[in-house]
């Protein structure tokens, strides 16, 4: 079931619009023109992850190389720095098998809709 989460004009690049949908805190991000929705709870210690930063990170590379990548695709927890894919919710680089819950999001007629299933 899709829930209306607010007006598209309320979102700014890289800063979450945090809203409550049926008692669940959800952060909505606008990154490079695409809308993402993430449950606002880090699976590590339940930190308000959507208050963290959207950034890139160091990616696996050859020995003695430092390669930065994934710019705008990493959500970094504000409490302990754990990094998750903004697109899939997966923890990056084997730190954990836990995931941040993500939801499909779309914009229709200037409004943001989040697909959260049924309650």
Secondary structure, 3 states (H helix, E strand, C coil): CEEEEEEHHHCEECECEEEEECCEEEEEEEECCEEEEEECCCCCCCCCHHHCEEEEEEECCCCCCCEEEEEEEEEECCCCCCEEECCCCEECCCCCCCECCEEEEEEECCEEEEECCCC
